[in-house]
Amino acid sequence: MRKNMKIGAFAFGTLVSAGLLSGCVITQPGFSQLDNEGKREHLGYAAAETPVYLKTANWSFAEGEAAASEAAARYASGSIFGSTAEFTSDPAKAKRPNYYVVLAINLPRSSLTTILCSDGPVPTDADAQANNLRITAAFCSGGQTLSSSTASGPAPAGVGDEAFRKLVRGAMQELFPIEKERDSDRTRGIIISG
């Protein structure tokens, strides 16, 4: 009897958790050459005088690639906690085009995020679920990936959908997190005791 109550409580807790998480955006950090403070310093430099260029890959919204890119840049602007960085889908408006952000839809999980900063084509995941969308973001400098992140959640109906705004903002917030993680190990190097 007691075992059945534990199983029932566990099942109930699982259902409640699943209900609370349905419709949520889940983010995770990816590859990074920099600590969080370094990412934000590079972003601050890139966005000091003009917006940062934000380009997109693999967008398949009914409104078209241009509308999706404009909406993504609009949603990314002001999304990074503690930063005034603005983004644009027009590369001519960026004073420092060497720094840019790439957002790709449903990049295959086996792909390296470094492909986003290269000039080559960006693959798409043929097995992606139709009711979910995964945005992989990369912060690039001169074709090199400085950092990356992923946000996944319910597939939006279009670029004006709140789900799309949440996905873009989630990817950007994970790409440039606010917490500082510089510690003494980064300045002292690794200490091996004998």
N, CA, C and O of each residue as an XYZ file, in Angstrom:
776
protein
N       0.826     -1.193      0.000
C       0.000      0.000      0.000
C       0.867      1.251      0.000
O       0.630      2.191     -0.759
N       1.883      1.246      0.873
C       2.772      2.402      0.976
C       3.555      2.612     -0.326
O       3.778      3.743     -0.756
N       3.968      1.493     -0.946
C       4.703      1.572     -2.208
C       3.811      2.175     -3.298
O       4.272      2.996     -4.092
N       2.549      1.774     -3.339
C       1.616      2.321     -4.330
C       1.410      3.821     -4.136
O       1.276      4.563     -5.109
N       1.386      4.265     -2.885
C       1.233      5.700     -2.619
C       2.452      6.473     -3.116
O       2.317      7.572     -3.653
N       3.644      5.895     -2.936
C       4.866      6.557     -3.411
C       4.863      6.646     -4.935
O       5.209      7.678     -5.510
N       4.468      5.553     -5.577
C       4.417      5.548     -7.044
C       3.372      6.549     -7.530
O       3.607      7.283     -8.490
N       2.225      6.575     -6.869
C       1.174      7.528     -7.236
C       1.615      8.967     -7.047
O       1.332      9.820     -7.888
N       2.309      9.243     -5.948
C       2.807     10.601     -5.695
C       3.843     10.993     -6.737
O       3.853     12.129     -7.212
N       4.721     10.050     -7.096
C       5.740     10.324     -8.111
C       5.081     10.613     -9.460
O       5.453     11.562    -10.150
N       4.091      9.779     -9.830
C       3.391      9.977    -11.104
C       2.670     11.321    -11.123
O       2.706     12.033    -12.126
N       2.020     11.667    -10.023
C       1.332     12.950     -9.932
C       2.326     14.106    -10.066
O       2.063     15.070    -10.786
N       3.458     14.014     -9.382
C       4.492     15.053     -9.464
C       5.034     15.201    -10.868
O       5.285     16.313    -11.331
N       5.215     14.075    -11.548
C       5.704     14.103    -12.926
C       4.693     14.784    -13.842
O       5.069     15.602    -14.682
N       3.421     14.455    -13.688
C       2.381     15.083    -14.514
C       2.277     16.582    -14.259
O       2.125     17.362    -15.200
N       2.357     16.986    -13.007
C       2.304     18.413    -12.679
C       3.502     19.131    -13.290
O       3.356     20.211    -13.863
N       4.686     18.531    -13.167
C       5.896     19.144    -13.736
C       5.787     19.263    -15.246
O       6.125     20.302    -15.814
N       5.320     18.209    -15.901
C       5.165     18.243    -17.359
C       4.163     19.313    -17.769
O       4.364     20.005    -18.768
N       3.093     19.450    -17.009
C       2.101     20.485    -17.306
C       2.661     21.877    -17.154
O       2.353     22.768    -17.946
N       3.485     22.069    -16.136
C       4.086     23.383    -15.922
C       5.102     23.724    -16.997
O       5.243     24.886    -17.379
N       5.813     22.708    -17.489
C       6.853     22.958    -18.483
C       6.333     22.997    -19.911
O       7.047     23.459    -20.801
N       5.127     22.532    -20.161
C       4.620     22.558    -21.529
C       4.496     24.010    -21.978
O       3.957     24.855    -21.263
N       4.997     24.276    -23.155
C       4.964     25.639    -23.661
C       6.150     26.479    -23.233
O       6.255     27.641    -23.626
N       7.035     25.921    -22.443
C       8.209     26.667    -21.972
C       9.345     26.590    -22.978
O       9.428     25.661    -23.781
N      10.201     27.570    -22.915
C      11.422     27.574    -23.703
C      12.543     27.057    -22.814
O      12.720     27.520    -21.688
N      13.291     26.100    -23.327
C      14.418     25.530    -22.593
C      15.691     25.976    -23.293
O      15.831     25.811    -24.505
N      16.619     26.542    -22.530
C      17.875     27.018    -23.116
C      19.045     26.251    -22.531
O      18.964     25.694    -21.437
N      20.140     26.236    -23.289
C      21.367     25.638    -22.786
C      22.555     26.294    -23.469
O      22.481     26.661    -24.641
N      23.649     26.440    -22.733
C      24.844     27.024    -23.345
C      25.480     26.023    -24.296
O      25.253     24.817    -24.196
N      26.263     26.530    -25.200
C      26.987     25.674    -26.129
C      28.478     25.922    -26.003
O      28.990     26.189    -24.916
N      29.163     25.829    -27.124
C      30.599     26.057    -27.199
C      30.925     27.503    -26.850
O      30.173     28.412    -27.202
N      32.040     27.723    -26.162
C      32.460     29.093    -25.865
C      33.971     29.173    -25.738
O      34.595     28.355    -25.063
N      34.549     30.166    -26.394
C      35.976     30.448    -26.246
C      36.218     31.448    -25.124
O      37.358     31.645    -24.703
N      35.158     32.076    -24.641
C      35.274     33.156    -23.665
C      34.453     32.849    -22.425
O      33.495     32.077    -22.474
N      34.838     33.465    -21.310
C      33.965     33.396    -20.145
C      32.827     34.393    -20.361
O      32.843     35.163    -21.321
N      31.849     34.374    -19.473
C      30.659     35.212    -19.676
C      30.984     36.695    -19.727
O      30.409     37.427    -20.532
N      31.894     37.141    -18.884
C      32.266     38.555    -18.899
C      32.954     38.917    -20.213
O      32.736     40.004    -20.747
N      33.778     38.018    -20.734
C      34.442     38.250    -22.013
C      33.459     38.358    -23.166
O      33.622     39.198    -24.051
N      32.436     37.506    -23.158
C      31.401     37.574    -24.208
C      30.730     38.938    -24.198
O      30.518     39.552    -25.243
N      30.399     39.402    -22.995
C      29.704     40.678    -22.858
C      30.617     41.851    -23.218
O      30.141     42.865    -23.727
N      31.923     41.725    -22.961
C      32.863     42.779    -23.358
C      32.940     42.878    -24.875
O      32.925     43.979    -25.427
N      33.021     41.734    -25.556
C      33.041     41.742    -27.022
C      31.738     42.307    -27.580
O      31.751     43.087    -28.533
N      30.621     41.915    -26.987
C      29.330     42.445    -27.432
C      29.261     43.951    -27.207
O      28.777     44.682    -28.071
N      29.737     44.419    -26.067
C      29.738     45.855    -25.782
C      30.543     46.631    -26.807
O      30.134     47.711    -27.235
N      31.696     46.081    -27.205
C      32.520     46.726    -28.231
C      31.779     46.743    -29.572
O      31.734     47.770    -30.248
N      31.201     45.606    -29.949
C      30.512     45.510    -31.242
C      29.298     46.428    -31.315
O      28.976     46.949    -32.383
N      28.625     46.630    -30.185
C      27.387     47.417    -30.165
C      27.587     48.838    -29.652
O      26.613     49.533    -29.362
N      28.839     49.276    -29.536
C      29.116     50.584    -28.927
C      28.490     51.753    -29.685
O      27.981     52.680    -29.054
N      28.512     51.735    -31.001
C      28.040     52.888    -31.770
C      26.864     52.575    -32.687
O      26.080     53.463    -33.021
N      26.743     51.334    -33.089
C      25.685     50.942    -34.024
C      25.140     49.572    -33.628
O      25.725     48.893    -32.784
N      24.030     49.166    -34.226
C      23.513     47.823    -33.928
C      24.474     46.732    -34.406
O      25.309     46.960    -35.281
N      24.340     45.570    -33.825
C      25.117     44.395    -34.223
C      24.308     43.644    -35.278
O      23.097     43.468    -35.143
N      24.994     43.208    -36.322
C      24.326     42.465    -37.390
C      23.881     41.099    -36.867
O      24.660     40.387    -36.234
N      22.640     40.744    -37.131
C      22.079     39.449    -36.768
C      21.559     38.815    -38.044
O      20.634     39.331    -38.672
N      22.155     37.696    -38.424
C      21.681     37.025    -39.632
C      21.065     35.679    -39.275
O      21.303     35.134    -38.198
N      20.281     35.165    -40.187
C      19.525     33.953    -39.923
C      19.833     32.877    -40.959
O      20.313     33.167    -42.055
N      19.547     31.627    -40.589
C      19.742     30.495    -41.498
C      18.616     29.487    -41.280
O      18.177     29.270    -40.151
N      18.166     28.887    -42.345
C      17.160     27.814    -42.319
C      15.788     28.259    -41.838
O      15.046     27.449    -41.282
N      15.433     29.506    -42.032
C      14.122     29.991    -41.596
C      13.085     29.554    -42.611
O      13.286     29.703    -43.816
N      11.986     29.021    -42.133
C      10.951     28.510    -43.042
C       9.566     29.032    -42.664
O       8.577     28.307    -42.767
N       9.499     30.279    -42.232
C       8.213     30.857    -41.859
C       7.484     31.354    -43.102
O       8.110     31.748    -44.086
N       6.162     31.330    -43.046
C       5.335     31.753    -44.179
C       5.588     33.207    -44.557
O       5.456     33.575    -45.725
N       5.951     34.040    -43.578
C       6.183     35.462    -43.844
C       7.452     35.710    -44.659
O       7.644     36.811    -45.177
N       8.315     34.710    -44.779
C       9.532     34.840    -45.568
C      10.759     35.123    -44.722
O      10.663     35.527    -43.563
N      11.906     34.902    -45.327
C      13.200     35.063    -44.649
C      13.436     36.492    -44.163
O      13.890     36.696    -43.037
N      13.132     37.479    -45.004
C      13.382     38.878    -44.621
C      12.553     39.279    -43.400
O      13.074     39.913    -42.482
N      11.287     38.920    -43.381
C      10.423     39.259    -42.238
C      10.874     38.536    -40.978
O      10.835     39.102    -39.886
N      11.302     37.287    -41.125
C      11.783     36.522    -39.969
C      13.064     37.135    -39.414
O      13.234     37.225    -38.198
N      13.966     37.558    -40.302
C      15.219     38.182    -39.862
C      14.960     39.504    -39.143
O      15.563     39.783    -38.107
N      14.065     40.307    -39.695
C      13.729     41.591    -39.057
C      13.097     41.375    -37.684
O      13.426     42.073    -36.725
N      12.188     40.405    -37.597
C      11.540     40.115    -36.311
C      12.554     39.589    -35.303
O      12.521     39.976    -34.135
N      13.454     38.712    -35.741
C      14.472     38.166    -34.833
C      15.371     39.276    -34.299
O      15.689     39.290    -33.110
N      15.786     40.205    -35.159
C      16.627     41.328    -34.716
C      15.864     42.219    -33.740
O      16.432     42.689    -32.754
N      14.602     42.449    -34.005
C      13.770     43.262    -33.117
C      13.612     42.589    -31.748
O      13.721     43.253    -30.717
N      13.357     41.279    -31.734
C      13.188     40.550    -30.474
C      14.505     40.438    -29.710
O      14.507     40.446    -28.479
N      15.620     40.336    -30.423
C      16.929     40.223    -29.767
C      17.334     41.541    -29.120
O      17.992     41.543    -28.079
N      16.947     42.662    -29.726
C      17.288     43.980    -29.177
C      16.638     44.157    -27.812
O      15.425     44.007    -27.660
N      17.455     44.475    -26.837
C      16.956     44.678    -25.483
C      16.695     43.400    -24.705
O      16.188     43.457    -23.585
N      17.031     42.250    -25.273
C      16.738     40.981    -24.600
C      17.833     40.535    -23.638
O      17.610     39.648    -22.815
N      19.001     41.137    -23.734
C      20.145     40.701    -22.931
C      20.186     41.513    -21.647
O      20.350     42.733    -21.680
N      20.037     40.837    -20.524
C      20.008     41.504    -19.226
C      21.277     42.321    -19.003
O      22.386     41.823    -19.202
N      21.112     43.571    -18.592
C      22.249     44.425    -18.285
C      22.981     44.963    -19.492
O      24.074     45.510    -19.344
N      22.420     44.831    -20.683
C      23.069     45.301    -21.908
C      22.096     46.161    -22.705
O      20.892     45.904    -22.726
N      22.629     47.174    -23.354
C      21.814     48.029    -24.219
C      22.006     47.678    -25.689
O      21.596     48.443    -26.562
N      22.623     46.534    -25.977
C      22.912     46.130    -27.354
C      21.643     46.043    -28.185
O      20.634     45.477    -27.765
N      21.725     46.619    -29.371
C      20.647     46.548    -30.350
C      21.141     45.695    -31.514
O      22.346     45.585    -31.741
N      20.212     45.094    -32.246
C      20.560     44.224    -33.361
C      19.806     44.663    -34.604
O      18.734     45.262    -34.517
N      20.383     44.356    -35.769
C      19.776     44.711    -37.045
C      19.922     43.550    -38.019
O      20.891     42.795    -37.958
N      18.960     43.416    -38.911
C      19.050     42.399    -39.961
C      19.711     42.965    -41.218
O      19.885     42.248    -42.204
N      20.078     44.238    -41.188
C      20.721     44.914    -42.317
C      22.215     45.061    -42.028
O      22.595     45.861    -41.173
N      23.072     44.303    -42.724
C      24.510     44.371    -42.435
C      25.110     45.756    -42.680
O      26.133     46.094    -42.084
N      24.497     46.557    -43.542
C      25.020     47.898    -43.825
C      24.892     48.828    -42.617
O      25.610     49.824    -42.537
N      24.000     48.526    -41.683
C      23.803     49.372    -40.504
C      24.786     49.063    -39.377
O      24.861     49.808    -38.400
N      25.531     47.982    -39.504
C      26.484     47.593    -38.466
C      27.853     48.202    -38.762
O      28.421     47.960    -39.827
N      28.380     48.983    -37.835
C      29.681     49.623    -38.026
C      30.814     48.597    -37.916
O      31.855     48.742    -38.556
N      30.604     47.578    -37.112
C      31.629     46.542    -36.929
C      31.089     45.208    -37.459
O      30.687     44.345    -36.679
N      31.082     45.043    -38.796
C      30.503     43.830    -39.381
C      31.306     42.568    -39.085
O      30.845     41.458    -39.352
N      32.508     42.737    -38.531
C      33.318     41.589    -38.160
C      32.678     40.814    -37.007
O      32.915     39.617    -36.849
N      31.862     41.509    -36.202
C      31.114     40.881    -35.106
C      29.666     40.723    -35.540
O      29.052     41.682    -36.007
N      29.118     39.533    -35.393
C      27.725     39.299    -35.768
C      27.184     38.080    -35.025
O      27.936     37.274    -34.477
N      25.866     37.974    -35.024
C      25.176     36.840    -34.407
C      24.437     36.097    -35.512
O      23.833     36.711    -36.391
N      24.491     34.777    -35.459
C      23.756     33.938    -36.408
C      22.740     33.116    -35.625
O      23.073     32.507    -34.608
N      21.506     33.102    -36.101
C      20.458     32.260    -35.526
C      20.039     31.249    -36.588
O      19.627     31.629    -37.685
N      20.144     29.967    -36.263
C      19.772     28.909    -37.207
C      18.648     28.072    -36.620
O      18.614     27.797    -35.421
N      17.739     27.677    -37.482
C      16.615     26.837    -37.076
C      16.977     25.373    -37.282
O      17.448     24.982    -38.350
N      16.753     24.576    -36.255
C      16.902     23.123    -36.307
C      18.220     22.662    -36.921
O      18.236     21.818    -37.816
N      19.316     23.220    -36.435
C      20.644     22.733    -36.811
C      20.753     21.299    -36.305
O      20.382     21.033    -35.162
N      21.247     20.366    -37.115
C      21.379     18.992    -36.618
C      22.216     18.955    -35.336
O      23.228     19.646    -35.225
N      21.788     18.150    -34.385
C      22.486     18.082    -33.099
C      23.927     17.623    -33.258
O      24.774     17.944    -32.424
N      24.216     16.879    -34.317
C      25.573     16.383    -34.540
C      26.481     17.424    -35.202
O      27.687     17.204    -35.308
N      25.925     18.543    -35.644
C      26.726     19.580    -36.311
C      27.473     20.430    -35.295
O      26.960     20.725    -34.215
N      28.666     20.811    -35.647
C      29.427     21.740    -34.818
C      28.851     23.138    -35.004
O      28.510     23.527    -36.120
N      28.743     23.883    -33.927
C      28.200     25.240    -34.041
C      29.156     26.166    -34.776
O      28.758     27.254    -35.194
N      30.407     25.758    -34.942
C      31.362     26.583    -35.683
C      30.940     26.754    -37.139
O      31.383     27.692    -37.802
N      30.094     25.865    -37.643
C      29.621     25.980    -39.024
C      28.773     27.236    -39.221
O      28.681     27.756    -40.333
N      28.154     27.724    -38.143
C      27.302     28.907    -38.262
C      28.093     30.155    -38.621
O      27.563     31.047    -39.283
N      29.337     30.236    -38.201
C      30.144     31.429    -38.462
C      30.924     31.332    -39.765
O      31.541     32.310    -40.188
N      30.907     30.179    -40.401
C      31.597     30.033    -41.679
C      30.700     30.565    -42.790
O      29.521     30.842    -42.568
N      31.259     30.705    -43.972
C      30.489     31.224    -45.106
C      29.711     30.140    -45.839
O      28.956     30.439    -46.764
N      29.887     28.886    -45.437
C      29.236     27.777    -46.126
C      27.773     27.629    -45.771
O      27.255     28.340    -44.909
N      27.104     26.694    -46.446
C      25.690     26.455    -46.155
C      25.512     25.841    -44.765
O      26.389     25.134    -44.268
N      24.384     26.118    -44.158
C      24.071     25.595    -42.826
C      23.079     24.449    -42.989
O      22.000     24.645    -43.549
N      23.427     23.253    -42.507
C      22.508     22.118    -42.656
C      21.282     22.261    -41.758
O      21.286     23.028    -40.795
N      20.248     21.521    -42.086
C      19.045     21.502    -41.255
C      18.743     20.067    -40.853
O      19.089     19.130    -41.573
N      18.111     19.895    -39.729
C      17.789     18.577    -39.188
C      16.514     18.061    -39.846
O      15.423     18.567    -39.583
N      16.657     17.059    -40.697
C      15.498     16.503    -41.402
C      14.557     15.777    -40.447
O      13.376     15.609    -40.749
N      15.070     15.345    -39.299
C      14.263     14.594    -38.338
C      13.663     15.471    -37.245
O      13.127     14.952    -36.266
N      13.745     16.785    -37.394
C      13.209     17.690    -36.367
C      11.703     17.498    -36.231
O      11.001     17.284    -37.219
N      11.219     17.576    -35.002
C       9.791     17.414    -34.747
C       9.040     18.648    -35.240
O       9.488     19.777    -35.039
N       7.911     18.429    -35.878
C       7.131     19.530    -36.454
C       6.544     20.455    -35.392
O       6.340     21.640    -35.655
N       6.273     19.938    -34.206
C       5.648     20.771    -33.177
C       6.656     21.451    -32.257
O       6.267     22.179    -31.343
N       7.946     21.221    -32.489
C       9.002     21.872    -31.706
C       9.953     22.614    -32.630
O      10.094     22.267    -33.803
N      10.596     23.622    -32.099
C      11.570     24.400    -32.859
C      12.805     24.586    -31.996
O      12.703     24.849    -30.798
N      13.958     24.451    -32.602
C      15.222     24.638    -31.898
C      16.016     25.732    -32.610
O      16.319     25.619    -33.798
N      16.346     26.787    -31.875
C      17.182     27.855    -32.420
C      18.577     27.697    -31.840
O      18.748     27.651    -30.622
N      19.567     27.616    -32.706
C      20.960     27.609    -32.278
C      21.534     28.968    -32.627
O      21.463     29.408    -33.774
N      22.102     29.629    -31.632
C      22.671     30.967    -31.819
C      24.182     30.892    -31.697
O      24.708     30.126    -30.889
N      24.875     31.681    -32.495
C      26.335     31.769    -32.411
C      26.747     33.234    -32.470
O      26.219     34.008    -33.269
N      27.690     33.601    -31.623
C      28.287     34.938    -31.636
C      29.617     34.782    -32.343
O      30.475     34.017    -31.902
N      29.791     35.501    -33.435
C      30.932     35.302    -34.317
C      31.804     36.545    -34.415
O      31.336     37.671    -34.245
N      33.068     36.314    -34.692
C      34.015     37.390    -34.972
C      34.952     36.908    -36.062
O      35.729     35.975    -35.860
N      34.875     37.547    -37.211
C      35.758     37.196    -38.313
C      35.672     35.748    -38.739
O      36.692     35.150    -39.082
N      34.497     35.173    -38.729
C      34.329     33.789    -39.139
C      34.605     32.776    -38.045
O      34.451     31.576    -38.273
N      35.005     33.219    -36.873
C      35.278     32.333    -35.740
C      34.124     32.390    -34.747
O      33.569     33.459    -34.494
N      33.767     31.249    -34.189
C      32.707     31.202    -33.183
C      33.281     31.553    -31.821
O      34.177     30.869    -31.325
N      32.764     32.627    -31.212
C      33.182     32.995    -29.859
C      32.363     32.245    -28.821
O      32.895     31.842    -27.787
N      31.072     32.053    -29.084
C      30.212     31.299    -28.177
C      28.943     30.893    -28.909
O      28.643     31.392    -29.994
N      28.203     29.973    -28.291
C      26.947     29.532    -28.889
C      25.962     29.139    -27.795
O      26.335     28.942    -26.639
N      24.707     29.030    -28.186
C      23.650     28.612    -27.265
C      22.517     27.998    -28.072
O      22.470     28.111    -29.297
N      21.612     27.349    -27.362
C      20.449     26.737    -27.998
C      19.205     27.031    -27.173
O      19.242     27.013    -25.942
N      18.119     27.298    -27.856
C      16.815     27.458    -27.208
C      15.823     26.582    -27.962
O      15.792     26.591    -29.193
N      15.021     25.833    -27.234
C      14.023     24.989    -27.887
C      12.691     25.125    -27.172
O      12.625     25.377    -25.969
N      11.643     24.952    -27.944
C      10.303     25.083    -27.386
C       9.261     24.798    -28.441
O       9.583     24.302    -29.520
N       8.016     25.108    -28.141
C       6.937     24.869    -29.103
C       7.153     25.666    -30.387
O       7.585     26.819    -30.350
N       6.850     25.045    -31.509
C       7.005     25.717    -32.799
C       6.002     26.862    -32.910
O       4.807     26.660    -32.697
N       6.479     28.059    -33.240
C       5.566     29.198    -33.387
C       4.773     29.118    -34.690
O       5.198     28.487    -35.657
N       3.616     29.769    -34.692
C       2.777     29.813    -35.892
C       3.361     30.756    -36.939
O       3.097     30.597    -38.131
N       4.148     31.729    -36.507
C       4.757     32.694    -37.412
C       5.672     33.616    -36.644
O       5.883     33.433    -35.445
N       6.220     34.611    -37.330
C       7.192     35.498    -36.689
C       6.549     36.440    -35.680
O       7.246     36.993    -34.830
N       5.249     36.632    -35.754
C       4.565     37.486    -34.789
C       4.100     36.738    -33.548
O       3.564     37.343    -32.619
N       4.302     35.434    -33.529
C       3.864     34.595    -32.413
C       4.752     34.830    -31.185
O       5.969     34.970    -31.306
N       4.137     34.871    -30.025
C       4.863     35.056    -28.762
C       5.884     33.940    -28.544
O       6.930     34.174    -27.938
N       5.596     32.729    -29.029
C       6.533     31.608    -28.883
C       7.840     31.904    -29.619
O       8.914     31.549    -29.134
N       7.759     32.548    -30.779
C       8.963     32.898    -31.534
C       9.786     33.938    -30.777
O      11.009     33.825    -30.699
N       9.128     34.936    -30.228
C       9.823     35.964    -29.444
C      10.539     35.331    -28.252
O      11.689     35.670    -27.970
N       9.875     34.422    -27.557
C      10.481     33.755    -26.399
C      11.701     32.928    -26.800
O      12.703     32.915    -26.086
N      11.620     32.241    -27.934
C      12.754     31.437    -28.398
C      13.961     32.310    -28.716
O      15.079     32.003    -28.303
N      13.738     33.395    -29.448
C      14.848     34.292    -29.807
C      15.456     34.909    -28.551
O      16.676     34.909    -28.390
N      14.629     35.426    -27.676
C      15.127     36.062    -26.450
C      15.845     35.049    -25.559
O      16.865     35.377    -24.954
N      15.329     33.832    -25.471
C      15.984     32.793    -24.678
C      17.358     32.448    -25.217
O      18.310     32.302    -24.451
N      17.468     32.314    -26.543
C      18.766     32.010    -27.158
C      19.765     33.137    -26.911
O      20.935     32.879    -26.631
N      19.308     34.383    -27.013
C      20.199     35.529    -26.806
C      20.628     35.656    -25.345
O      21.787     35.964    -25.067
N      19.718     35.425    -24.422
C      20.060     35.519    -22.999
C      21.043     34.430    -22.599
O      21.897     34.655    -21.741
N      20.936     33.264    -23.202
C      21.889     32.187    -22.911
C      23.222     32.444    -23.606
O      24.270     32.030    -23.109
N      23.190     33.120    -24.747
C      24.418     33.439    -25.479
C      25.266     34.452    -24.716
O      26.495     34.391    -24.748
N      24.607     35.382    -24.034
C      25.291     36.426    -23.260
C      24.758     36.454    -21.826
O      24.092     37.414    -21.438
N      25.041     35.415    -21.034
C      24.509     35.382    -19.665
C      25.115     36.475    -18.800
O      26.230     36.934    -19.053
N      24.384     36.884    -17.790
C      24.809     38.014    -16.967
C      25.797     37.635    -15.874
O      26.624     38.461    -15.488
N      25.734     36.410    -15.365
C      26.600     36.079    -14.241
C      28.066     36.080    -14.652
O      28.419     35.728    -15.778
N      28.887     36.475    -13.731
C      30.324     36.505    -13.980
C      30.910     35.199    -13.481
O      30.531     34.707    -12.418
N      31.818     34.647    -14.236
C      32.406     33.391    -13.809
C      33.932     33.440    -13.797
O      34.587     32.404    -13.681
N      34.488     34.622    -13.915
C      35.939     34.702    -13.824
C      36.347     34.370    -12.401
O      35.832     34.945    -11.442
N      37.251     33.461    -12.278
C      37.721     33.092    -10.951
C      39.237     33.019    -10.959
O      39.876     33.247    -11.987
N      39.797     32.705     -9.824
C      41.253     32.718     -9.709
C      41.908     31.666    -10.589
O      43.062     31.844    -10.980
N      41.218     30.572    -10.920
C      41.814     29.552    -11.778
C      42.088     30.087    -13.176
O      43.030     29.642    -13.832
N      41.281     31.037    -13.643
C      41.501     31.585    -14.980
C      42.750     32.460    -15.024
O      43.363     32.604    -16.081
N      43.129     33.040    -13.904
C      44.308     33.904    -13.900
C      45.549     33.180    -13.401
O      46.663     33.549    -13.774
N      45.387     32.165    -12.570
C      46.536     31.447    -12.025
C      46.915     30.247    -12.859
O      48.047     29.771    -12.768
N      46.021     29.753    -13.653
C      46.281     28.520    -14.367
C      45.926     27.334    -13.486
O      45.419     27.505    -12.377
N      46.187     26.154    -13.973
C      45.863     24.944    -13.221
C      46.967     24.664    -12.214
O      48.151     24.708    -12.547
N      46.573     24.381    -11.000
C      47.538     24.055     -9.949
C      47.436     22.567     -9.664
O      46.374     22.065     -9.295
N      48.536     21.874     -9.836
C      48.575     20.438     -9.565
C      49.430     20.229     -8.330
O      50.613     20.567     -8.312
N      48.817     19.666     -7.300
C      49.590     19.437     -6.075
C      50.259     18.080     -6.160
O      49.699     17.123     -6.695
N      51.459     18.015     -5.627
C      52.242     16.794     -5.734
C      52.136     16.024     -4.516
O      52.731     14.952     -4.409
